[in-house]
C-alpha cells in the first residue's frame, strides 16, 4: 500500500502546526529554565498538557538550573528512562523514580 502524498496545502498546514508545537515546547522549556515552572509540577499535573507530553525527558531535565548533562544521564539511568523517552511515555514507576531522584 502506497503512502498518500499530501497536497501542497496539507504540507503547508502540517509545517505550520509543527512550527507552533516547537514554539510552545520552547516556551515550556524556557519557563523551566527561568524557574517559573518546575519539573515535578509538570510531571504531577492532573490534566496532562499535550505540549509537555511530547518533550523529551532529557531536554526537559537539561533546562533545570544546576543540572549538568552528565547528571541528567545519571538521573535518567537510575530511573530506568531511555534517552529518547518523551514525558508522555513515562510509566508511573518512572515518574516516581524521577521525582524521587530530583528531590
KASULWO-V425831 format. One line per field, one symbol per residue. phi: phi as a letter, one per 20 degrees, with the letter a starting at -180 (. if undefined). burial: 1 if it has 24 or more other C-alpha atoms within 12 Angstrom, else 0. Layout:
phi: ???
burial: ???
This chain:
phi: .effeffgfffffffffffffffffffffffffenfcdfgfffegfdfeffffeefgfffffeffndeffffffffffemdffdfdgfefefffffffffffe
burial: 0000000000000000000000001001100100000111011000000011111111111111000000011011001010001111010001100110010
